[in-house]
Amino acid sequence: MRNNINHLDYFNLESNLDPDTLLVRDAVRDWVDKAVRPNLEKVAESKKVPDNWFKEMAELGCFGPSLSEEHGGLGMSDLAYGLIMQELERGDSGVRSMASVQGALVMYPISIFGSPEQQSKYLKKLSLGNTIGCFGLTEPNHGSNPGGMETSLVKDGANYKLNGTKMWITNAPVADISIIWAKDTEGKVYGIILELSKKGVSVETIENKWSMRTSLTGTIYLDDVIIEPGEILPGARGLKAALKCLNKARYGIAWGVIGAAQDCYETARKYALERTQFGKPLAAFQLVQKKLAEMLTKITQAQALVFQLGYLSDSGLVTNGQISMAKRANVEMALDVARISRQILGAMGITQDYPIMRHIMNLETVITYEGTHDIHLLVTGQEITGISAFT
């Protein structure tokens, strides 16, 4: 029988990782264990995110780690980026969301769509956490149908006027800039770097969330905001540009939720070994062992999926449908594992003494954001049939 089983990597998938990747992964894991986890329940209850978390994540290289060093990243692989997201979400989905928005949805579009001047102005500050960003695509009337966006960008002399509303925007209440997506009078979609301090911009925090309480979410109101040509991302034309950014974030989610599942599984396994019923630990009962073995099987399958996804991404071969499949399957897996873990803990599983219910509430959001559970089936479905079923 094998000794010293690594329950976080049961099939030893990390055995081929390079030392630099392991070093960064371990540093993020250590930060989450020492700085984040001890405070999570208090933060989730109070909804007051510590100011130092952004700075400390920046110091660890959590923002855009797979971007080039020139663009503020670490020049690491997408596989390494995924492992970092996994470690952050082993703490909390909201913490991972803070980082993935900053890196995948703000730094990434500036890196691939921005002018050299825009890249020079923003990327280093974003990577250091000196500037915080958010991504404004979703609107009150348009979630799964971003093509129906009503936010408008209308020519006004040498400049433009921006009007509209963006809703459910992670980081918005504390952000300095936002990547805003809007349509011109001909229906063409543009990406814009918007300074949120500009006249005509107001941000309202969305309160009373049961889920993702360790990250701040807001609504951005845009009223005749003057946009200069230099604030428009020159390479961001069409909805495909916005969706390319979402794919980067969805990739990170597919990895991240494994961390949440690991935390729930480990909590349940430890509890089952310590909790005694009928004169023996819960872990000695066949049905409990069945639950634990099935949970670890689900986690390991999800890990195998994202490791291959990472290799495909680093080779430039990954497709939209593959990313959607991984995001959808792994979020569903994490929710299943969290719910089974809660059952093993019984009534104790709903208390703040354990992280499981917090993970469950977070994952109920993750299963519908960055593309709902059903929409991702249609992304994969379109890829394998060549037929769009969105309309």
C-alpha positions, -999 to 999 in steps of 0.1 A, spaced: 0 0 0 14 34 -10 24 56 19 23 94 22 -6 98 -3 -9 133 -17 -46 139 -17 -41 172 -36 -24 153 -65 -35 116 -62 -22 106 -96 10 126 -92 2 148 -122 25 175 -109 56 152 -112 67 168 -145 63 204 -135 94 226 -137 109 240 -104 99 276 -111 62 266 -115 63 246 -83 81 274 -65 53 299 -75 26 274 -68 40 267 -33 44 304 -25 7 311 -34 -4 280 -14 16 292 16 1 327 14 -34 314 12 -28 291 42 -12 317 64 -28 351 53 -61 342 38 -77 311 53 -75 322 89 -95 354 81 -119 341 55 -150 335 76 -147 369 92 -142 386 58 -171 367 42 -194 377 71 -184 413 71 -179 417 34 -148 439 41 -120 427 19 -85 435 34 -68 462 14 -35 443 15 -47 413 -4 -44 429 -38 -9 441 -30 2 407 -16 -12 388 -46 7 412 -69 39 405 -50 33 368 -56 28 373 -93 -9 363 -93 -19 389 -119 -13 378 -154 15 353 -146 14 339 -182 19 373 -198 53 384 -208 75 402 -183 74 432 -206 37 433 -201 38 429 -163 36 391 -161 61 364 -151 64 349 -186 52 316 -172 30 289 -188 -7 288 -189 -4 256 -169 13 276 -141 -14 303 -144 -40 276 -138 -22 262 -108 -21 297 -92 -58 300 -97 -63 266 -81 -44 276 -50 -63 309 -47 -97 292 -49 -86 266 -24 -90 296 -2 -121 312 -17 -137 317 -51 -139 354 -45 -102 357 -39 -95 339 -71 -120 361 -89 -102 392 -78 -70 379 -94 -85 364 -125 -104 397 -133 -72 417 -128 -51 394 -150 -73 377 -175 -99 404 -181 -79 437 -177 -42 430 -182 -47 404 -209 -69 426 -233 -45 456 -228 -17 432 -236 -31 418 -268 -54 446 -280 -38 478 -266 -15 503 -282 22 505 -270 12 537 -252 -17 520 -234 5 491 -225 32 513 -211 7 534 -191 -13 506 -174 3 471 -174 31 476 -149 8 495 -125 -18 467 -128 8 440 -122 19 457 -90 -16 462 -77 -11 500 -78 -40 502 -103 -71 479 -99 -92 470 -129 -125 455 -138 -143 442 -169 -175 458 -181 -195 435 -205 -226 423 -186 -256 446 -186 -289 446 -166 -308 432 -197 -279 413 -213 -260 385 -196 -259 354 -218 -265 375 -249 -237 401 -248 -243 409 -285 -275 426 -274 -256 452 -254 -272 486 -252 -241 506 -240 -234 530 -268 -203 548 -281 -213 577 -303 -190 600 -322 -190 636 -308 -166 659 -327 -131 646 -322 -141 624 -293 -170 601 -284 -198 599 -258 -203 567 -238 -237 559 -223 -250 528 -206 -250 505 -176 -228 476 -167 -239 452 -139 -224 424 -118 -189 438 -123 -163 422 -100 -138 446 -85 -158 476 -97 -163 493 -62 -125 494 -57 -114 497 -94 -95 526 -109 -101 515 -145 -125 493 -164 -124 476 -198 -158 487 -211 -175 472 -242 -199 493 -262 -215 496 -297 -212 524 -321 -242 536 -342 -235 509 -368 -235 481 -342 -198 476 -341 -184 466 -308 -154 484 -293 -132 479 -262 -124 510 -242 -101 516 -213 -122 538 -190 -108 557 -160 -136 554 -135 -128 588 -120 -140 605 -151 -170 628 -151 -202 610 -159 -191 577 -143 -206 564 -111 -202 530 -94 -227 515 -70 -217 485 -48 -241 455 -50 -250 446 -15 -268 417 2 -249 389 -16 -251 355 -1 -223 344 -24 -188 357 -34 -187 378 -3 -149 380 -2 -149 400 -35 -167 433 -42 -192 435 -70 -207 467 -85 -228 484 -111 -212 510 -134 -234 539 -147 -222 558 -177 -238 592 -185 -224 611 -215 -188 601 -206 -163 618 -229 -140 592 -245 -109 602 -264 -96 581 -294 -65 572 -273 -87 554 -248 -101 530 -273 -82 496 -276 -71 496 -312 -71 459 -316 -105 453 -298 -131 453 -326 -161 430 -325 -176 408 -299 -150 381 -306 -125 403 -289 -145 404 -257 -151 366 -258 -114 360 -263 -108 377 -229 -136 356 -213 -119 324 -225 -88 334 -206 -109 338 -175 -129 307 -181 -97 287 -184 -87 300 -149 -120 290 -135 -117 255 -148 -85 252 -127 -97 273 -98 -127 253 -88 -106 223 -82 -91 241 -53 -125 247 -38 -133 210 -42 -100 200 -26 -107 221 4 -141 206 9 -128 170 4 -99 175 28 -123 190 54 -146 160 51 -119 134 52 -103 149 83 -137 152 100 -146 116 91 -113 104 107 -119 124 139 -157 121 144 -168 89 162 -202 73 159 -213 38 171 -178 34 187 -157 40 156 -147 69 133 -171 78 105 -143 70 81 -146 33 91 -181 30 76 -184 17 40 -208 44 28 -185 72 41 -155 56 24 -176 54 -8 -183 91 -6 -146 100 0 -133 77 -28 -159 91 -52 -151 127 -44 -113 121 -49 -121 103 -82 -141 134 -94 -113 157 -83 -86 136 -100 -106 134 -132 -110 172 -132 -72 176 -127 -64 153 -156 -88 174 -178 -72 208 -169 -36 195 -172 -43 185 -207 -61 217 -213 -30 235 -200 -8 216 -224 -31 225 -253 -32 261 -243 6 264 -241 8 247 -275 -16 272 -290 -40 244 -299 -68 249 -273 -103 257 -286 -133 276 -273 -153 244 -269 -126 227 -249 -124 256 -225 -161 257 -221 -163 219 -216 -136 221 -188 -152 251 -171 -187 235 -171 -176 200 -161 -152 212 -133 -177 236 -117 -203 209 -116 -177 186 -101 -168 211 -74 -204 217 -64 -210 179 -62 -180 174 -40 -189 204 -18 -224 190 -13 -213 155 -5 -187 169 19 -214 189 37 -234 156 42 -204 139 58 -202 168 83 -239 167 90 -252 197 108 -216 209 115 -212 214 78 -235 245 78 -215 263 105 -187 289 100 -164 265 119 -159 248 85 -155 263 50 -179 240 31 -211 261 31 -191 292 20 -177 272 -9 -211 259 -18 -226 295 -19 -196 307 -40 -198 278 -65 -235 286 -70 -223 318 -85 -194 304 -104 -217 279 -122 -235 308 -138 -209 335 -143 -184 337 -172 -211 319 -192 -239 299 -176 -238 261 -172 -261 256 -202 -245 282 -224 -212 264 -222 -229 233 -237 -239 254 -267 -203 266 -271 -190 230 -273 -221 220 -293 -214 246 -319 -178 234 -322 -187 198 -327 -216 203 -351 -207 235 -369 -242 248 -361 -250 277 -338 -279 270 -314 -277 303 -296 -307 318 -316 
